[in-house]
Amino acid sequence: MSAIHGSILLADDEEKILKRLGRALRDEGHEVVETTSARGAQKQLLEKSFDLLVVDNIMPGMTGLELIREIAKDVPPSDRPQVLMMTAHATVESAIEAMKLGALDYLQKPFEVEELLALVHHALEHQRLRSQRQYLISERSAEFNQYGIVGRSRAMQEVIQRAELVAQTKSTVLITGETGTGKEMVARAIHHRSAQRDMPLIKVNCAAIPETLLESELFGHVRGAFTGATMTKRGKFALADGGSIFLDEIGTLTTAIQAKLLRVLQEREFEPLGAERTQRVEVRVIAATNRDLKQMVADAKFQEDLYYRLNVIPIQIPPLRERREDIGVLIDHFIDKHKQRT
């Protein structure tokens, strides 16, 4: 095994065992802090970060399981040490509970020092990999901050990861979420991190354009196509050719426009209003909605074929009330933005 050194907190009320294990761990090159109680370990954890906690279960005042429970409640997952439980009174129930609370493994007393050292090596390797993953997540989060996408919660990390992956493709994307969750920000991030970043990103709020004008706005028209069409106009799809088009509030489209959009997604072609010639287009469609399109399909208000064409890669953005751990991060983000402006 290659040497992996770490900071270890060792807690056992039997001083003889404590000293023997502490000495063995130091001989392996680890930094070791010893304490004879779970309360003492809890105090140490508040003052310093450790890579690994090795704790006996049965101790006066507070058990090892109770300590692990407190850690799970009070310490963010990214800051928690790995945990190895020692016990002379192992039961299947206590082992399962320890694992559920985050313990990596447990040792049945008495045990050989070599057995402990092997588990310590495994735990520190596990911690090293977790730290690397946390670093990569932090780096990726920092990159997405520039688009206004902020959050360290697992839910937001999944959004960022999926946006990063889809950016490397040309797939159609459907972003869903309540109003104000940042659907346009995610769309912008996908485009600007894609190979088409130097091509146009055209944004259309389908709900903000009158129904009578939306078809012309999306697909364009030729002169004389309708009353008032005094000149030929290129539509948003033509303007987005080679890049991306963001269709917000996609659930408001009429049946007729849904059919025309479906053709664009299937055939990569359309005719502007009043035109006889078909126009080809290469564009990635990023659609967004705060509506339940699946239910709209069931209610015959949205074409099923179009739904599945749009929903190639779905991204669901959770509301802030479901990721309260992001509130502090968002506050810091907006304070920093305010400072930059003043």
ABEGO torsion letter per residue (X at the ends): XBBBBBBBBBBBABAAAAAAAAAAAAAAGBBBBBBABAAAAAAAAAABBBABBBBBABBBGBBAAAAAAAAAAABBAAABBBBBBBBABBBAAAAAAAAAAGBABBBBOBBBAAAAAAAAAAAAAAAAAAAAAAAAAAAAAAAAAAAGBBEABAAAAAAAAAAAAAAABABBBBBBEBBGAGAAAAAAAAAAABAAAABBBBBBBAAABBAAAAAAAAAEBBBGABBGBABBBBBAAAAABGBBBBBBGAAABBAAAAAAAAAAAAAGBBBBBGBABBBBBBBBBBBBBABBAAAAAAAGABBAAAAAAAAABBBBBBBAAABAAAAAAAAAAAAAAAAAAX
